[in-house]
């Protein structure tokens, strides 16, 4: 999914279905480098995507994190992560990153990431038309 200022995609290297990454479309390295329109769009997207994740994954809530400091990932990006009801204690809060950078055989397959992405797009369309309340 792409907007004027953001691109949202399922994380590639995660074992948690629904882990989304919102990437700024312009090259910025910090949140305060965005213009007002970019900030507003981010807020709207976070709300809409959180609601879509809740609908699709039955998560309790979503975590929102932004660091942009890992080598090779200095470009501004925001993680939006479903917090599942049965999530183990050792994977809550900041420990949720235990689901990221997992071995390839534990990662969500591309076909499932694509299925989730299409389901999110459909859910967002239903939100916008008022079909989901």
C-alpha positions as CSV (number, residue, x, y, z in Angstrom):
1,X,0.0,0.0,0.0
2,X,1.3,3.4,-0.9
3,X,0.2,6.9,-0.1
4,X,1.8,10.3,-1.1
5,X,4.3,10.1,1.9
6,X,4.4,6.5,3.0
7,X,4.7,2.9,1.7
8,X,3.3,0.1,4.0
9,X,4.4,-3.5,3.6
10,X,4.6,-6.7,5.6
11,X,8.0,-7.2,7.2
12,X,10.1,-9.7,5.3
13,X,12.1,-11.2,8.1
14,X,9.5,-11.9,10.7
15,X,7.7,-14.9,12.1
16,X,4.8,-12.8,13.4
17,X,1.9,-12.5,10.8
18,X,0.8,-8.9,10.4
19,X,4.1,-7.2,11.3
20,X,4.0,-4.1,9.1
21,X,6.6,-1.5,8.3
22,X,5.7,2.0,7.1
23,X,8.6,3.5,5.1
24,X,8.8,7.2,4.3
25,X,8.8,7.7,0.6
26,X,11.1,10.7,0.8
27,X,14.6,10.2,2.2
28,X,14.5,11.4,5.8
29,X,16.2,9.9,8.8
30,X,14.1,11.4,11.6
31,X,10.4,11.9,12.3
32,X,10.8,15.7,12.8
33,X,12.2,16.0,9.2
34,X,8.7,15.3,7.8
35,X,6.4,18.1,6.8
36,X,3.0,18.6,8.4
37,X,1.2,16.6,5.6
38,X,3.6,13.6,6.2
39,X,2.9,13.7,9.9
40,X,-0.8,13.8,9.4
41,X,-0.8,11.0,6.9
42,X,1.3,8.9,9.3
43,X,-1.2,9.4,12.1
44,X,-4.1,8.5,9.9
45,X,-2.3,5.4,8.5
46,X,-1.4,4.2,11.9
47,X,-5.0,4.4,13.0
48,X,-6.4,2.7,9.9
49,X,-3.8,0.0,9.7
50,X,-4.1,-0.8,13.5
51,X,-7.9,-1.2,13.0
52,X,-7.3,-3.4,10.0
53,X,-4.8,-5.6,11.9
54,X,-7.2,-5.9,14.8
55,X,-9.9,-7.1,12.4
56,X,-7.7,-9.5,10.5
57,X,-5.5,-10.9,13.3
58,X,-7.8,-10.5,16.3
59,X,-4.8,-8.8,18.1
60,X,-5.5,-7.0,21.4
61,X,-3.7,-3.8,20.2
62,X,-0.8,-2.8,18.1
63,X,2.7,-1.7,19.1
64,X,4.2,1.3,17.2
65,X,8.0,1.7,17.2
66,X,10.5,3.9,15.3
67,X,14.3,3.8,15.7
68,X,15.8,3.9,12.2
69,X,19.3,3.2,13.6
70,X,20.2,-0.3,12.6
71,X,23.0,-0.5,10.0
72,X,21.4,-0.3,6.6
73,X,18.1,1.0,7.9
74,X,18.7,4.7,8.8
75,X,15.9,5.8,6.5
76,X,12.8,6.7,8.5
77,X,10.5,3.7,9.0
78,X,7.9,2.8,11.6
79,X,7.0,-0.7,12.8
80,X,3.3,-1.5,13.4
81,X,3.1,-4.8,15.2
82,X,0.1,-6.8,16.3
83,X,0.1,-7.7,20.0
84,X,-1.7,-11.0,20.1
85,X,-3.9,-12.1,23.1
86,X,-1.8,-15.3,23.6
87,X,1.6,-13.7,23.0
88,X,4.2,-15.2,25.4
89,X,5.6,-12.9,28.1
90,X,9.1,-13.1,26.5
91,X,7.7,-11.5,23.3
92,X,5.8,-8.5,24.8
93,X,6.8,-4.9,24.8
94,X,10.3,-4.3,23.4
95,X,10.9,-8.1,23.5
96,X,8.6,-8.3,20.5
97,X,11.7,-7.8,18.4
98,X,12.4,-11.5,19.1
99,X,10.0,-12.1,16.1
100,X,12.2,-10.1,13.8
101,X,15.4,-11.2,12.0
102,X,14.5,-14.8,12.5
103,X,16.0,-17.7,10.4
104,X,14.6,-18.0,6.9
105,X,12.7,-21.3,7.8
106,X,10.8,-19.4,10.5
107,X,9.8,-16.4,8.4
108,X,6.3,-15.8,7.1
109,X,6.4,-17.1,3.5
110,X,6.0,-14.6,0.7
111,X,2.6,-16.0,-0.3
112,X,1.3,-15.5,3.2
113,X,2.7,-12.0,3.4
114,X,1.0,-11.2,0.1
115,X,-2.3,-12.7,1.3
116,X,-2.1,-10.5,4.5
117,X,-1.3,-7.4,2.4
118,X,-4.3,-8.0,0.1
119,X,-6.6,-8.6,3.1
120,X,-5.4,-5.4,4.7
121,X,-6.0,-3.5,1.5
122,X,-9.6,-5.0,1.3
123,X,-10.2,-4.2,5.0
124,X,-9.0,-0.6,4.5
125,X,-11.3,-0.2,1.5
126,X,-14.2,-1.4,3.7
127,X,-13.3,1.0,6.4
128,X,-13.3,3.9,4.0
129,X,-16.7,2.9,2.5
130,X,-18.2,2.4,6.0
131,X,-18.7,-1.3,5.6
132,X,-16.6,-1.9,8.7
133,X,-17.5,0.0,11.9
